[in-house]
Amino acid sequence: IVSPAMREGEQNYDLEDYARQFTSRMAAVMRRGFALGVCFAVRREVFARIGGFDEAFRIGQFEDADFFRRARGAGFVLGTTGACFLHHFGSATQNALRSGPATGSYEAENRAYFRKKWKLNWARRRWERGLMALRLRAWRTREQRAHGHTLHEKWQGGRLQFY
């Protein structure tokens, strides 16, 4: 399973030029073990072995994290690559759902279902978040020092932030 590098937020730059320069600098950079649920490609073999998305999740939220956990558990490798670039406006779909007709508390329901399915109590969630924070900090530091970019960037608060 592989995700492209991504910049989120306002598209206040020349996308084509930025993507060309970005991918030429970042093509060899890979975050192994991590994919972004916003956009990812999956080999057919993954679906054949673990099945599709769990349809118990409603609308959106957590179905990607569940799919990634099942894939990792089956021995598949996840990664985010700098060889491909995507601009993501950030939560446009979720914001539209929230502002549209009442959809109920799908986000809270999905979160509860995900936690119960994976037996994620408070301590385990804290442990996993801590480990991920360490990995993200290491990736961000290494990528920014070596290339001046990171595989996940966001325009926020009037400046480009690196994740």
N, C-alpha and C positions, 0 to 999 in steps of 0.2 A: 504494500500500500504506500503510495507516494503522494505528497502534497507539494505544490509549488511554493516558492517564496512569496511573501505577500506584503503589500503596503495597504494600510487601512486609512479610512477617513476621507477628508476632502481631496478631490483630484485637482490639486492646484499646481500641476506640473505637466510637462509634455510626456504622456504615458509611453508612447513609442520610443522616444529617445531615452528616457529613464530606464525602461525595461531592457533596451539593447545594452546600455552601459552597465546596468546592474548584472545582467546575466553573463556578460563578458568577464566581470570581476568575480562573480560568485558561483560560476558554473561547477566548480569542483567542491563546493561546500555542501555538506550533508549533515543534518541532525538525525542520527540513527535512533530509532525507538520512539519517534515522535511524529505525529501527523496532525494537520489542522482539519477540523471537521467542516470548515467552510468549503473546501474544494480538495478532492483527492481522487486518484485513479486506483482501481483495484483489479488485480488479475482475476480472471474467471475462476481459477483454481481455488481462490479464497472463498468465493461464494459456494463453489461446489463442496468444499469441506465444512464450512461453518454455517452455511445458509445465508439468508438475507438479513435485513434489518428486523429487529424484534418489533412486531406490530402492536405490542402492548403499549408502546410509547405513543402519545397523542401529538399530532401536528409537527412538533419539532422540539428540540432540546433533549440531550442525553442519548439519543439513539446512535449518534456517531461514536460517543465515548464507549457505549456498550459494544458496538461493532468492533471497535479497536481492541477492547479488552479480550473479546472472544478470539480475534485474529492472533493477538500476541499469545494467548493461551494455547492456540493450536500450532504455535511455532513460526508464524509468519513474521516478517520484519516490516516495520513501519519506518518511514523516513520523510524528511522535508528537504527538498533540493533547491539549490540556487540556480540550477540550469533552466528553470522555468519561473516566470513571474506573473503575478496576478494583482490587480487592484481590486480591493474590496471596500465598498462604501461603509460597511459596518452596521450590522443589525437591522438593515432596512426591512427585511422580511419579518423579523420578530416585532419591530416597531409597528409595522402595518397590521400585523395580527392583533397586537394589543390595542390599537386605535380603531379597529374594525368592529364588526358585530361581536358580541360577547362570546368568547371561546372557553369560558370557565377558567379554572385554575390549572391549566394543563402543565405549566412550568413546574409548579409545586408538586403536582401529581407525578410528573415524570421524574423529578428529583427523588421523591420518596420511593418510587418503584425501583429506580436505579440503585439507590442505597440499600434497599432491602434485598434486591437480587444479588448484589455483590457483597453483602454483609459488611457494609461500610459504616461502622460505628464512628463516633467522634474521634477516638484515638487513631484509628486507621486512616481516616480522612486527613487528619492533621499530619500524620507521618508521610502520607503520599504527597500532600501539598508541599511539605518541607523538602522532600527529595526532588520534586519537580522544580521548586524554586532554585535549588542549588544547581541543577542541570541547566536551567534557563540562564542563570547568571554566568555560568562557565561558558556556555555557547555564545551568549551575547558579548562577553568580554573578549573571547578569542576571535570571533568574527569581526567585531568592530576594530580591534587593534590590527588585524591582518588585512582587512579589506575596506574599512570605512563604512561598512553596511552591516546589517544583520538580516537573517532570513525572515524576520517578522518586524516590520516597522509600522509606525502609526503616526499620522499627523494629528496632533492633539494639543490644545492650549497654545496654538500659534507656533508650534515647533515640531520637528520630527523627533519622535521618541523610538527607542530601540528595545526590542523584546527578545 
